[in-house]
Amino acid sequence: MSMRLLFAVGALAVCADACAADAVDEACPEQKASLSPQAAKNLSHYHLDAARPNDQRFGTQWNLIRIGAPAAWLRTKGDRSIVVAVIDSGVDLQHPDLMGQMWTHWVPNNAASGTIDGDAHRAQMQTIHGANFYTGTNHMPCNLFGGPRTVFPCDAEGHGTAVASIIAAQTGNATGIAGVAWYAQLMPVKFLDEDTDKCGADRDCFPKHAAKAIRYAVDSRANVLNLSWGGGDPDSGLYDALQQTTDPKKNILIVAAAGNAGKNLQCVPHYPASYALENMLVVGASDSADGICAASNFGAKVDLYAPGCGVVAAETGGGYATKDGTSMAAPHAAGAAVLLKSLARNWSPKEIKGYLVESADHPDTLRYPGGKSPPLPRLNVDRATSAPIEFDAKIENTLWQRGDSYELAWTVRFPSQVCPRGNLELVSESDKTTQSLTAPADVVDWSTGKIEALPNFDGQGPWRVHLRATCPGTGVVSTSRSFTLL
């Protein structure tokens, strides 16, 4: 199995309706030069109800504006307890936008690496920021940062550094770029590099190393695995390692890049994205005009699209560059998963995946090549982090008088992926009562209804009643509408 880092490539043919090919000229070249007029407008006129970080290059990050990140940041910026494993080419831990975001694990000095000797003058513990399976030796350092007691996997290629910065670059530090999530721990697990000859004649060493990297991340209790790589052949060892993540007790979401062959994944599989795993979110790439990037794979196997053409990201050595490819799209979804998980702690990976897809935008311009599909889902973290219950209600008889009954009418939508047992309650402040209006097992996606109530109000008004929609047992924040009876 030949593994590839998923930067965008050049002119490709793509598979559209069924498996018929349509010609595509080139992969997003205009993104490197300029933004679309609408993207440029959005950068300078985005919604005022939004958080604007002071990062120097934030003004170039059309991608964050497009997915609604600034509005989402008013609700959550993530959580440092959430660990995202960047299983890739390593990460440049000396980069000013990443050095403060690393996962850290303390291990006994002699357990870190066979290359670190037992010098009596060294301390007995070492900090581990990840692992290096590219060399075939667990924890082997390719650089030392901050003295001989710190071990980490470096990134000569630069791919993993770019991916990590999109997920959770240090934000609000007046430097570089903002990440989708401000707060998260990044766990770099290296198994790829620019030197593809490392394996020699053993081409199967790539999936072998990938499987070891995945098991390391699972054993180290990562919450999200970002896989911005892949190849055309399945591998049983790699699949077995991914299967370990499906254990509900491990609670792991996989985010996989769809690949850059410009093909329909139903026609031309791409692994690991083509594996059927219910906890894996497969992400294709969209551009600043909300079209599909020409190099992006597509098809029913792709769950969601996110910006992946002309995206500014960190690069090895402390700089920044414009990157293309589904490799850059996947970390947008991984960062979004961090934001959503910080609000919905007890949601399963399947629920997180489902709601990221369910809350997506469907721009009319985002279709299969040749327009041969309905509009496709593009990530919207603003909507994903909003109260997922869509709810409206009104009081029918506004001229209510003491002793009269009153009528409330409502329309409520409980998203089926994350709220299969929604409940609607009438809460009265005056008589301290709560009345359930819907049997949880009977609620479907949309519920409309009307209730006539005769409250037992004592004392002087005004009196207030609340219609409250909840998702019992899911951790979804309830939403309500309040009415005053004079």
C-alpha positions in Angstrom: 0.0 0.0 0.0 1.5 3.3 -1.1 0.7 6.1 1.3 0.6 9.8 0.3 0.4 13.0 2.1 -2.7 14.8 0.8 -1.6 18.1 -0.6 -3.5 19.1 -3.8 -2.0 18.0 -7.1 -2.3 19.4 -10.6 -4.7 18.7 -13.5 -6.8 15.6 -13.0 -9.8 13.8 -14.4 -12.7 13.3 -12.0 -15.5 10.8 -11.8 -19.0 12.4 -11.6 -22.4 10.9 -12.4 -22.2 7.1 -11.6 -18.6 6.5 -12.7 -18.4 8.6 -15.8 -15.4 11.0 -16.0 -15.6 14.7 -16.6 -12.5 16.8 -17.4 -11.2 19.3 -15.0 -8.5 21.8 -16.0 -6.6 22.5 -12.8 -6.8 22.2 -9.0 -7.7 25.6 -7.5 -4.9 27.7 -9.0 -6.9 30.9 -8.4 -6.9 30.4 -4.7 -3.2 31.0 -4.4 -3.6 34.4 -6.1 -6.7 35.9 -4.7 -10.0 35.3 -2.9 -13.4 35.4 -4.6 -15.2 38.8 -4.3 -17.7 37.3 -1.8 -14.9 35.8 0.4 -13.1 39.2 0.4 -16.3 40.9 1.4 -16.9 38.4 4.2 -13.5 39.1 5.6 -14.2 42.7 6.2 -17.9 42.6 6.9 -18.5 39.4 9.0 -21.2 39.4 11.6 -20.7 41.7 14.5 -21.8 39.0 16.9 -18.4 37.4 16.6 -15.0 37.1 18.2 -12.1 38.6 16.3 -8.7 37.4 17.5 -5.6 39.5 17.2 -3.5 37.1 15.2 -1.6 38.9 12.5 -2.8 36.8 9.6 -6.4 36.3 10.7 -7.4 38.8 8.0 -6.3 36.3 5.3 -8.2 33.4 6.9 -11.3 33.4 4.7 -11.7 29.7 5.6 -12.5 30.5 9.3 -15.0 33.2 8.3 -16.7 30.8 5.8 -17.3 28.1 8.4 -18.6 30.6 11.0 -15.8 30.1 13.5 -15.8 33.7 14.9 -19.5 33.4 15.9 -18.9 29.9 17.4 -16.0 31.3 19.5 -18.5 33.3 21.5 -19.9 30.0 22.8 -16.8 28.0 23.1 -13.1 28.1 22.1 -12.5 24.5 22.9 -11.1 22.7 25.9 -7.5 21.8 26.8 -8.6 18.5 28.1 -9.5 17.3 24.5 -6.6 15.6 22.8 -6.3 15.5 19.0 -3.7 13.1 17.6 -2.1 14.5 14.4 -1.0 11.2 12.8 1.1 12.5 10.1 4.7 13.7 9.3 5.3 15.1 12.8 5.0 18.7 14.0 7.5 21.6 14.4 7.2 22.1 18.1 9.4 25.2 17.9 6.8 27.0 15.8 5.5 30.0 17.7 1.9 29.1 16.9 2.2 25.5 18.1 4.7 25.3 20.9 2.1 26.0 23.5 -0.5 23.6 22.2 1.3 20.3 22.7 0.1 17.2 24.5 2.6 16.3 27.2 3.2 13.0 28.9 5.8 12.3 31.5 7.6 8.9 31.4 10.6 7.5 33.2 13.9 8.6 31.5 14.9 5.1 30.2 11.5 4.4 28.7 11.6 7.3 26.2 14.0 6.0 23.7 16.9 3.7 23.2 18.9 6.6 22.0 18.6 8.5 25.3 21.2 7.0 27.6 21.0 6.7 31.4 23.3 9.6 32.1 23.4 10.0 35.9 23.4 13.7 35.6 20.0 13.8 33.8 16.7 13.8 35.7 14.8 10.6 36.1 11.7 11.8 34.0 11.3 13.0 30.5 8.5 14.8 28.7 7.0 13.1 25.7 5.0 15.2 23.2 4.2 12.3 20.8 5.9 9.5 19.1 8.0 8.7 16.0 7.1 5.5 14.1 8.7 6.7 10.8 12.0 5.3 12.0 10.4 2.1 13.3 11.5 2.9 16.9 8.9 4.1 19.4 9.6 7.6 20.8 12.9 8.0 18.9 13.6 11.7 18.8 14.7 13.5 15.6 15.5 16.7 17.5 15.8 17.9 21.1 14.1 21.0 22.2 14.6 22.7 25.6 17.4 20.3 26.6 18.0 16.6 26.5 15.0 15.8 28.7 12.4 16.6 26.0 11.6 14.2 23.2 9.4 14.8 20.3 8.8 13.9 16.6 10.1 16.6 14.3 8.6 17.5 10.9 11.1 17.9 8.1 8.3 17.6 5.5 6.0 20.3 6.9 2.7 18.5 6.3 1.8 17.7 9.9 2.8 21.2 11.0 0.2 22.7 8.6 -2.5 20.2 9.6 -1.9 20.9 13.3 -2.0 24.7 12.9 -5.5 24.5 11.3 -6.8 22.4 14.1 -5.6 24.5 17.0 -2.9 27.1 16.3 -2.3 29.2 19.4 -4.9 31.9 19.0 -5.0 35.4 20.4 -1.2 35.6 20.7 -0.8 38.4 18.2 1.2 36.0 16.0 0.5 34.2 12.8 -2.9 32.6 12.4 -5.9 31.4 14.4 -6.9 27.8 14.7 -10.4 26.4 14.4 -10.2 25.5 18.1 -8.2 27.9 20.4 -7.9 25.3 23.2 -6.9 21.7 22.6 -3.9 19.4 23.1 -2.1 18.4 19.9 -0.5 15.0 20.0 1.9 14.6 17.0 2.4 11.0 16.0 4.9 10.7 13.2 4.9 7.9 10.6 5.5 9.7 7.3 8.2 11.9 6.0 9.5 13.4 2.7 12.1 10.6 2.5 9.8 7.9 1.0 12.8 5.7 0.4 13.1 4.9 4.1 11.1 1.7 3.6 13.3 0.5 0.7 11.6 -2.4 -1.1 9.1 -2.9 1.8 6.3 -0.8 0.5 4.0 -2.3 3.2 6.0 -0.5 5.9 3.9 2.6 5.5 0.6 1.0 6.6 2.5 -0.9 9.3 3.8 2.3 10.7 0.4 3.9 10.4 -1.2 1.1 12.3 1.4 1.5 15.1 0.8 5.2 15.2 -2.9 4.7 15.5 -2.5 2.2 18.3 -0.2 4.6 20.1 -2.8 7.4 19.9 -5.6 5.1 21.1 -3.5 3.8 24.0 -2.6 7.4 24.9 -6.3 8.3 25.1 -6.6 10.7 22.2 -10.2 11.9 21.7 -9.9 12.8 17.9 -7.6 11.2 15.3 -6.8 13.4 12.2 -5.7 11.3 9.2 -4.7 13.6 6.4 -3.2 10.9 4.2 -4.1 7.7 2.3 -3.5 5.3 -0.5 -5.4 3.2 -3.0 -5.0 -0.3 -1.5 -6.7 -1.7 1.7 -4.5 -3.1 4.4 -5.7 -5.5 7.1 -3.3 -4.3 9.7 -4.3 -0.7 9.3 -8.0 -1.7 9.3 -7.5 -3.7 12.5 -5.9 -0.7 14.2 -8.8 1.6 13.2 -11.3 -1.0 14.4 -9.9 -0.5 17.9 -11.2 3.1 17.8 -14.8 1.9 17.5 -14.9 0.6 21.0 -17.6 2.9 22.7 -15.5 3.0 25.9 -12.6 4.7 24.0 -14.9 7.4 22.6 -12.7 8.3 19.6 -13.7 10.2 16.5 -11.6 9.7 13.3 -11.4 12.5 10.8 -10.1 11.3 7.5 -9.2 13.3 4.3 -11.1 12.1 1.3 -8.0 12.2 -1.0 -6.9 14.3 -4.0 -7.4 12.1 -7.0 -10.5 14.0 -8.1 -12.4 10.7 -8.2 -15.7 9.3 -6.9 -14.7 7.2 -3.9 -17.4 4.7 -4.9 -15.5 4.1 -8.1 -11.9 4.5 -6.9 -11.5 3.7 -3.2 -9.0 5.6 -1.1 -7.9 4.2 2.3 -8.4 4.8 5.1 -11.3 7.1 4.0 -13.1 4.2 2.2 -13.3 2.0 5.2 -16.8 1.7 6.6 -16.4 2.9 10.2 -19.3 4.6 11.9 -17.0 6.8 14.0 -15.1 8.1 10.9 -15.9 11.4 9.3 -14.6 11.7 5.7 -13.9 15.2 4.6 -13.6 16.6 1.1 -12.2 20.1 0.1 -14.1 23.2 -0.9 -12.9 26.6 -2.1 -13.5 30.2 -1.3 -16.4 30.3 -3.8 -18.1 27.4 -2.0 -17.3 25.1 -4.9 -15.7 21.7 -4.7 -11.9 21.8 -5.1 -11.0 20.2 -8.5 -8.6 17.8 -6.9 -10.9 16.7 -4.1 -12.4 13.2 -4.1 -16.2 13.1 -3.8 -19.1 10.8 -3.8 -21.4 9.2 -1.2 -18.5 8.1 0.9 -17.6 11.8 1.6 -19.6 12.9 4.6 -18.7 16.6 4.7 -16.7 19.3 2.9 -14.6 22.0 4.4 -12.1 24.7 3.1 -9.1 23.1 1.5 -8.0 25.4 -1.4 -5.9 28.4 -0.6 -5.8 27.9 3.1 -3.1 29.7 5.1 -1.3 27.4 7.5 1.9 27.1 9.5 5.0 25.6 8.0 8.2 24.1 9.4 10.7 26.8 10.5 8.3 29.3 12.0 6.7 30.6 8.8 3.3 30.4 7.0 2.2 29.3 3.5 -0.9 28.8 1.4 -1.8 25.1 1.3 -4.2 23.1 -0.9 -5.8 19.7 -0.6 -8.2 17.5 1.5 -5.3 17.3 4.0 -6.2 20.9 4.8 -9.9 20.3 4.8 -9.9 17.5 7.4 -8.3 19.5 10.2 -11.1 22.1 9.9 -13.5 19.3 10.8 -11.2 18.0 13.6 -11.1 21.5 15.1 -14.9 21.7 14.8 -15.2 18.4 16.6 -13.2 19.9 19.5 -15.6 22.9 19.7 -18.7 20.7 19.7 -17.3 18.1 22.1 -16.5 20.9 24.6 -20.2 21.7 24.7 -21.6 18.2 24.5 -19.3 16.1 26.7 -21.3 12.9 26.7 -22.0 12.7 23.0 -20.6 9.7 21.2 -18.3 10.0 18.2 -21.2 8.9 16.0 -23.3 11.8 17.4 -20.5 14.3 17.0 -20.1 13.2 13.4 -23.8 13.2 12.7 -24.4 16.7 14.1 -21.4 18.2 12.2 -23.0 16.8 9.0 -26.6 17.7 10.0 -25.7 21.3 10.9 -23.8 21.9 7.7 -24.6 24.5 5.0 -25.6 23.3 1.6 -24.4 26.0 -0.8 -25.9 25.7 -4.3 -22.4 26.0 -5.8 -21.1 23.0 -3.9 -21.9 20.0 -6.2 -20.2 17.1 -7.9 -18.1 18.1 -11.0 -20.5 19.0 -13.7 -23.2 19.9 -11.2 -24.5 16.3 -11.1 -25.6 16.2 -7.5 -27.8 18.1 -5.0 -25.9 20.7 -3.0 -23.3 19.1 -0.7 -22.8 19.7 3.0 -20.1 22.2 4.0 -19.0 22.6 7.6 -20.6 25.4 9.6 -19.3 25.5 13.2 -21.5 28.4 14.0 -24.6 26.3 13.6 -22.9 23.2 15.0 -22.2 25.0 18.3 -25.6 26.7 18.5 -28.4 25.2 20.5 -29.2 22.2 18.2 -33.0 22.5 18.9 -34.7 24.8 16.4 -37.7 26.2 18.3 -40.4 28.8 17.9 -43.5 29.4 19.9 -46.2 32.1 20.3 -49.1 32.8 22.6 -52.4 32.8 20.7 -54.7 34.9 22.9 -52.7 38.0 23.8 -55.6 39.7 25.6 -55.5 37.2 28.4 -57.3 38.0 31.6 -57.1 36.5 35.1 -59.2 33.3 35.2 -59.0 32.8 31.4 -57.2 29.9 29.8 -54.4 30.7 27.4 -53.1 29.0 24.2 -49.5 28.4 23.2 -48.6 27.2 19.8 -45.2 25.8 18.9 -43.0 24.4 16.2 -39.9 22.5 17.4 -37.2 20.5 15.6 -35.2 17.9 17.5 -32.2 16.8 15.4 -32.6 13.1 15.1 -28.8 12.3 15.1 -28.2 13.7 18.6 -31.7 14.1 20.1 -33.8 11.0 19.3 -36.0 11.5 22.4 -36.7 15.2 22.6 -39.2 16.5 25.1 -41.3 19.7 25.3 -42.3 21.1 28.7 -44.6 23.9 30.0 -43.1 25.5 33.1 -45.1 28.0 35.2 -43.2 30.4 37.4 -46.3 31.2 39.5 -47.5 27.8 40.6 -44.1 26.1 40.2 -45.4 23.3 38.0 -43.9 21.5 35.0 -46.0 19.8 32.5 -44.6 17.5 29.7 -46.4 18.2 26.4 -44.8 15.4 24.4 -44.1 11.8 25.1 -40.3 11.5 24.4 -40.6 8.2 22.5 -43.1 9.8 20.1 -41.2 12.9 19.1 -39.9 12.9 15.5 -37.8 15.5 13.7 -40.5 18.1 13.6 -43.3 18.6 16.1 -46.1 21.2 15.9 -48.9 21.6 18.4 -51.0 23.8 20.6 -52.0 23.7 24.2 -54.8 25.4 26.1 -53.9 25.9 29.8 -55.7 27.3 32.8 -53.0 28.3 35.3 -53.6 28.6 39.0 -52.0 32.0 39.5 -52.0 33.6 42.9 -51.1 37.2 43.9 -50.5 40.1 41.6 -49.2 39.8 38.1 -47.5 39.8 35.8 -47.1 36.1 35.5 -44.6 34.2 33.4 -44.7 30.8 31.7 -42.0 29.1 29.7 -42.1 26.6 26.9 -38.9 24.5 27.2 -37.5 22.0 24.7 -34.9 19.5 26.0 -33.0 16.5 24.9 -32.9 14.2 28.0 -29.7 12.4 28.7 -27.7 13.9 25.9 -26.1 17.0 27.4 -27.6 19.2 24.8 -28.4 22.6 26.2 -32.2 23.2 26.4 -33.8 26.1 24.8 -37.0 27.9 25.8 -39.4 30.7 25.0 -41.0 32.8 27.7 -44.3 34.6 27.8 -45.7 37.2 30.2 -49.4 37.2 31.1 -50.4 40.6 32.5 
